[in-house]
């Protein structure tokens, strides 16, 4: 019997801030905009869809939160066709947090799913690096906007 696992994008980062601050940085769009998207229509909250925008690319997505456990987990769907994103916040010694994100449920052929998984892993690694820089040092690195400058084709 063959077992086929769905390709899963996965990224993780130790952030030297308390779990409550790291959690808030993901749910509050005013903070998240410092390192990821350019605009969010509202806080992540169970049962209420929000819109995230990356205005430098003219792209937006609707985010639906399926489950949210303060300072522990956010389970959401986004994109079209929708994929699942699971954020896990692990409190670590010394008021630090290990933040991990997994994205799965990609559509298409096996090759298309793998391509989407690689792209998502790349994107979330930049998000986590940007979150670390903002939360630890107050630096806006502009990683997402600089990933695909206008003169370089995406993907």
Backbone as CSV, one residue per row, in Angstrom:
resi,resn,N_x,N_y,N_z,CA_x,CA_y,CA_z,C_x,C_y,C_z
1,UNK,0.837,-1.178,0.000,0.000,0.000,0.000,0.881,1.239,0.000
2,UNK,0.603,2.168,-0.911,1.363,3.413,-0.978,0.685,4.484,-0.142
3,UNK,1.472,5.261,0.527,0.945,6.394,1.290,1.481,7.661,0.643
4,UNK,0.563,8.534,0.248,0.952,9.803,-0.363,0.647,10.932,0.611
5,UNK,1.665,11.626,1.021,1.470,12.782,1.879,1.291,14.009,1.014
6,UNK,0.440,14.895,1.469,0.238,16.154,0.780,1.459,17.028,1.023
7,UNK,2.009,17.650,-0.033,3.136,18.556,0.187,2.760,19.675,1.166
8,UNK,3.640,19.930,2.119,3.390,20.939,3.145,4.555,21.912,3.211
9,UNK,4.225,23.198,3.075,5.221,24.248,3.302,5.373,24.399,4.808
10,UNK,6.610,24.559,5.250,6.840,24.669,6.679,8.029,25.583,6.920
11,UNK,7.862,26.492,7.879,8.951,27.385,8.279,8.827,27.639,9.773
12,UNK,9.946,27.853,10.433,9.941,28.131,11.867,11.070,29.079,12.231
13,UNK,10.868,29.823,13.314,11.872,30.800,13.736,11.725,31.062,15.226
14,UNK,12.852,31.111,15.924,12.867,31.559,17.314,12.848,33.085,17.308
15,UNK,11.892,33.643,18.019,11.784,35.100,18.128,11.947,35.454,19.598
16,UNK,12.884,36.315,19.869,13.232,36.656,21.241,12.283,37.718,21.810
17,UNK,11.027,37.293,21.919,9.965,38.093,22.511,8.965,37.136,23.158
18,UNK,8.239,37.612,24.180,7.230,36.759,24.825,6.156,36.311,23.827
19,UNK,5.583,35.143,24.090,4.610,34.555,23.183,3.428,35.502,22.943
20,UNK,3.001,36.246,23.955,1.852,37.149,23.773,2.153,38.238,22.735
21,UNK,3.392,38.729,22.698,3.773,39.752,21.706,3.852,39.159,20.298
22,UNK,4.380,37.957,20.179,4.505,37.314,18.874,3.115,36.979,18.333
23,UNK,2.248,36.463,19.189,0.875,36.153,18.787,0.168,37.424,18.299
24,UNK,0.287,38.483,19.055,-0.348,39.754,18.704,0.168,40.282,17.363
25,UNK,1.434,40.040,17.069,2.015,40.499,15.799,1.382,39.813,14.596
26,UNK,0.838,38.627,14.775,0.176,37.923,13.674,-1.300,38.301,13.593
27,UNK,-1.974,38.510,14.718,-3.414,38.796,14.683,-3.750,40.270,14.461
28,UNK,-2.849,41.176,14.786,-3.119,42.620,14.658,-2.518,43.146,13.356
29,UNK,-3.359,43.538,12.392,-2.826,43.954,11.095,-1.940,45.205,11.153
30,UNK,-2.108,46.037,12.159,-1.245,47.220,12.280,0.202,46.802,12.546
31,UNK,0.381,45.694,13.247,1.730,45.181,13.505,2.206,44.342,12.322
32,UNK,1.344,43.446,11.842,1.722,42.542,10.754,2.163,43.314,9.515
33,UNK,1.555,44.468,9.267,1.915,45.284,8.106,3.354,45.794,8.182
34,UNK,3.972,45.730,9.334,5.376,46.148,9.472,6.334,45.142,8.835
35,UNK,5.862,43.888,8.623,6.785,42.877,8.098,6.183,41.952,7.039
36,UNK,4.873,42.108,6.702,4.297,41.162,5.747,3.438,41.842,4.712
37,UNK,2.148,41.969,4.965,1.263,42.588,3.981,1.210,44.093,4.197
38,UNK,0.600,44.803,3.242,0.526,46.257,3.364,-0.736,46.726,4.069
39,UNK,-1.806,45.924,4.043,-3.058,46.334,4.679,-3.868,45.100,5.072
40,UNK,-4.457,45.140,6.257,-5.384,44.113,6.707,-6.660,44.782,7.168
41,UNK,-7.805,44.213,6.806,-9.092,44.854,7.102,-9.519,44.713,8.559
42,UNK,-8.878,43.834,9.313,-9.233,43.671,10.717,-8.372,42.613,11.372
43,UNK,-8.558,42.489,12.669,-7.816,41.482,13.443,-8.274,40.082,13.059
44,UNK,-7.360,39.125,13.150,-7.751,37.732,12.984,-8.604,37.347,14.184
45,UNK,-9.766,36.789,13.883,-10.716,36.433,14.920,-11.555,35.279,14.386
46,UNK,-11.895,34.335,15.207,-12.682,33.197,14.757,-14.020,33.608,14.165
47,UNK,-14.336,33.085,12.986,-15.635,33.313,12.372,-15.805,34.587,11.588
48,UNK,-14.814,35.442,11.538,-14.951,36.711,10.839,-13.873,36.816,9.755
49,UNK,-14.265,36.787,8.452,-13.242,36.884,7.401,-12.578,38.259,7.388
50,UNK,-11.299,38.273,7.060,-10.569,39.532,6.885,-9.894,39.519,5.522
51,UNK,-9.587,40.695,5.038,-8.920,40.852,3.750,-7.492,41.322,4.006
52,UNK,-6.532,40.639,3.402,-5.138,41.057,3.454,-4.730,41.507,2.069
53,UNK,-3.977,42.601,2.009,-3.544,43.155,0.725,-2.031,43.341,0.692
54,UNK,-1.477,43.078,-0.477,-0.081,43.378,-0.790,-0.159,44.371,-1.943
55,UNK,-0.307,45.646,-1.609,-0.601,46.665,-2.622,0.534,46.844,-3.613
56,UNK,1.767,46.546,-3.211,2.893,46.674,-4.141,2.772,45.693,-5.295
57,UNK,2.000,44.630,-5.109,1.791,43.625,-6.149,0.371,43.647,-6.715
58,UNK,-0.517,44.448,-6.126,-1.905,44.469,-6.562,-2.606,43.148,-6.263
59,UNK,-2.277,42.527,-5.137,-2.797,41.207,-4.775,-3.489,41.308,-3.419
60,UNK,-4.570,40.542,-3.269,-5.225,40.442,-1.968,-5.779,39.030,-1.812
61,UNK,-6.108,38.682,-0.582,-6.713,37.384,-0.294,-7.647,37.528,0.898
62,UNK,-8.656,36.687,0.919,-9.559,36.617,2.065,-9.052,35.526,2.999
63,UNK,-8.976,35.866,4.276,-8.517,34.941,5.307,-9.701,34.588,6.190
64,UNK,-9.931,33.293,6.366,-10.979,32.808,7.256,-10.340,32.021,8.381
65,UNK,-10.570,32.456,9.610,-10.015,31.770,10.765,-10.978,30.668,11.185
66,UNK,-10.475,29.440,11.224,-11.274,28.307,11.669,-11.176,28.096,13.164
67,UNK,-9.979,28.351,13.701,-9.753,28.166,15.132,-8.657,29.128,15.564
68,UNK,-8.842,29.692,16.746,-7.807,30.551,17.302,-7.757,30.301,18.806
69,UNK,-6.573,29.966,19.294,-6.346,29.764,20.721,-5.247,30.751,21.107
70,UNK,-5.623,31.754,21.893,-4.701,32.838,22.235,-3.342,32.313,22.693
71,UNK,-2.306,32.861,22.080,-0.908,32.557,22.406,-0.482,31.125,22.097
72,UNK,-1.326,30.375,21.344,-0.979,28.992,21.031,-1.095,28.647,19.553
73,UNK,-2.275,28.875,18.966,-2.533,28.367,17.620,-3.488,29.267,16.858
74,UNK,-3.254,29.385,15.568,-4.211,29.987,14.639,-4.328,29.017,13.468
75,UNK,-5.545,28.610,13.174,-5.816,27.761,12.016,-6.690,28.578,11.086
76,UNK,-6.236,28.749,9.844,-6.964,29.590,8.904,-6.899,29.006,7.504
77,UNK,-7.752,29.518,6.628,-7.656,29.219,5.207,-7.520,30.537,4.476
78,UNK,-6.886,30.450,3.301,-6.732,31.635,2.459,-6.515,31.190,1.030
79,UNK,-6.489,32.134,0.115,-6.233,31.935,-1.318,-7.405,31.272,-2.030
80,UNK,-7.277,31.197,-3.340,-8.286,30.577,-4.192,-7.585,29.755,-5.252
81,UNK,-7.663,28.428,-5.228,-8.435,27.633,-4.275,-7.820,27.700,-2.878
82,UNK,-8.656,27.530,-1.847,-8.168,27.714,-0.475,-7.146,26.663,-0.051
83,UNK,-6.185,27.123,0.739,-5.241,26.237,1.407,-5.312,26.525,2.899
84,UNK,-4.883,25.567,3.697,-4.875,25.717,5.153,-3.528,26.263,5.604
85,UNK,-3.571,27.130,6.602,-2.365,27.661,7.235,-2.529,27.470,8.738
86,UNK,-1.528,26.848,9.352,-1.561,26.614,10.794,-0.338,27.290,11.411
87,UNK,-0.603,28.231,12.297,0.436,28.934,13.050,0.504,28.300,14.438
88,UNK,1.697,27.957,14.897,1.880,27.388,16.224,2.893,28.244,16.978
89,UNK,2.496,28.688,18.169,3.318,29.548,19.015,3.735,28.731,20.230
90,UNK,5.041,28.489,20.374,5.544,27.692,21.489,6.367,28.583,22.400
91,UNK,5.898,28.712,23.643,6.627,29.508,24.625,7.926,28.789,24.965
92,UNK,9.025,29.531,24.909,10.346,28.974,25.155,10.967,29.689,26.364
93,UNK,12.048,29.134,26.923,12.701,29.786,28.062,13.202,31.199,27.722
94,UNK,13.285,32.029,28.743,13.835,33.365,28.575,12.914,34.310,27.819
95,UNK,11.597,34.129,27.972,10.609,34.973,27.292,10.837,35.028,25.788
96,UNK,11.083,33.863,25.197,11.212,33.753,23.755,10.100,32.851,23.236
97,UNK,9.904,32.881,21.916,8.820,32.126,21.283,9.339,31.446,20.039
98,UNK,8.999,30.174,19.878,9.255,29.517,18.605,7.963,29.583,17.818
99,UNK,8.015,30.287,16.684,6.858,30.446,15.818,7.044,29.553,14.603
100,UNK,6.064,28.663,14.401,6.109,27.764,13.257,4.836,27.963,12.451
101,UNK,4.971,27.890,11.127,3.820,27.996,10.243,3.883,26.862,9.231
102,UNK,2.726,26.236,9.001,2.591,25.198,7.989,1.460,25.589,7.058
103,UNK,1.660,25.384,5.762,0.665,25.685,4.731,0.510,24.440,3.871
104,UNK,-0.731,23.963,3.709,-0.956,22.722,2.967,-2.336,22.737,2.323
105,UNK,-2.588,21.707,1.511,-3.870,21.598,0.813,-3.831,22.209,-0.577
106,UNK,-2.654,22.236,-1.183,-2.501,22.831,-2.506,-3.218,21.996,-3.560
107,UNK,-3.753,22.670,-4.574,-4.491,22.008,-5.646,-3.574,21.780,-6.846
108,UNK,-4.054,20.960,-7.771,-3.329,20.744,-9.017,-2.603,19.415,-9.036
109,UNK,-1.799,19.245,-10.083,-1.009,18.026,-10.238,0.058,17.965,-9.146
110,UNK,0.690,16.827,-9.026,1.768,16.683,-8.050,2.853,17.726,-8.242
111,UNK,3.258,17.949,-9.504,4.289,18.952,-9.787,3.818,20.352,-9.406
112,UNK,2.548,20.665,-9.679,2.016,21.988,-9.324,1.964,22.170,-7.812
113,UNK,1.593,21.115,-7.108,1.560,21.186,-5.653,2.957,21.417,-5.072
114,UNK,3.936,20.724,-5.626,5.307,20.901,-5.148,5.784,22.328,-5.410
115,UNK,5.492,22.857,-6.587,5.890,24.240,-6.913,5.254,25.231,-5.932
116,UNK,3.967,25.039,-5.629,3.293,25.922,-4.682,3.880,25.782,-3.279
117,UNK,4.233,24.558,-2.900,4.814,24.310,-1.586,6.163,25.010,-1.445
118,UNK,6.980,24.920,-2.469,8.292,25.585,-2.436,8.103,27.097,-2.350
119,UNK,7.203,27.654,-3.150,6.950,29.095,-3.116,6.422,29.559,-1.775
120,UNK,5.538,28.774,-1.187,4.981,29.118,0.119,6.042,29.042,1.212
121,UNK,6.895,28.023,1.152,7.978,27.903,2.125,8.894,29.126,2.040
122,UNK,9.250,29.513,0.822,10.081,30.699,0.593,9.421,31.942,1.202
123,UNK,8.137,32.115,0.914,7.421,33.293,1.408,7.328,33.321,2.921
124,UNK,6.959,32.199,3.523,6.825,32.185,4.979,8.170,32.324,5.684
125,UNK,9.251,31.826,5.093,10.580,32.039,5.688,10.890,33.536,5.742
126,UNK,10.525,34.267,4.686,10.733,35.716,4.682,9.833,36.409,5.705
127,UNK,8.581,35.957,5.817,7.658,36.534,6.807,8.227,36.374,8.211
128,UNK,8.695,35.178,8.532,9.230,34.940,9.873,10.505,35.735,10.129
129,UNK,11.362,35.840,9.122,12.579,36.653,9.277,12.206,38.122,9.482
130,UNK,11.230,38.600,8.731,10.773,39.985,8.893,10.141,40.209,10.257
131,UNK,9.359,39.236,10.730,8.747,39.344,12.056,9.822,39.395,13.136
132,UNK,10.838,38.567,12.992,11.938,38.550,13.965,12.637,39.909,14.007
133,UNK,12.950,40.460,12.833,13.637,41.755,12.772,12.786,42.864,13.388
134,UNK,11.476,42.854,13.085,10.595,43.896,13.620,10.428,43.740,15.128
135,UNK,10.114,42.530,15.590,9.821,42.340,17.007,11.053,42.472,17.896
136,UNK,12.199,42.042,17.408,13.409,42.106,18.235,14.150,43.433,18.122
137,UNK,14.158,44.020,16.924,14.997,45.201,16.684,14.239,46.440,16.219
138,UNK,12.951,46.298,15.921,12.178,47.435,15.420,12.539,47.797,13.990
139,UNK,13.067,46.841,13.235,13.498,47.098,11.856,12.468,46.607,10.852
140,UNK,12.095,47.468,9.913,11.248,47.081,8.793,12.173,46.769,7.624
141,UNK,12.350,45.492,7.325,13.303,45.083,6.299,12.744,45.152,4.881
142,UNK,11.430,45.190,4.723,10.847,45.241,3.380,11.083,43.974,2.575
143,UNK,11.193,42.835,3.240,11.534,41.584,2.563,10.491,41.161,1.531
144,UNK,9.218,41.290,1.864,8.163,40.831,0.960,8.110,41.715,-0.282
145,UNK,8.161,43.013,-0.108,8.154,43.928,-1.248,9.383,43.802,-2.129
146,UNK,10.499,43.448,-1.534,11.742,43.330,-2.298,11.941,41.948,-2.904
147,UNK,11.084,41.004,-2.591,11.232,39.641,-3.134,11.064,39.610,-4.651
148,UNK,10.131,40.391,-5.164,9.895,40.456,-6.605,9.879,41.915,-7.056
149,UNK,11.048,42.543,-7.176,11.066,43.926,-7.658,10.473,43.984,-9.066
150,UNK,9.924,45.135,-9.420,9.198,45.277,-10.686,9.980,44.855,-11.919
151,UNK,11.280,45.009,-11.918,12.055,44.669,-13.120,12.444,43.190,-13.203
152,UNK,12.119,42.426,-12.140,12.436,40.994,-12.142,11.128,40.222,-12.151
153,UNK,10.930,39.323,-13.125,9.669,38.575,-13.167,9.519,37.632,-11.988
154,UNK,8.289,37.528,-11.496,7.982,36.631,-10.369,7.983,35.183,-10.838
155,UNK,8.431,34.296,-9.926,8.291,32.872,-10.055,9.049,32.222,-11.126
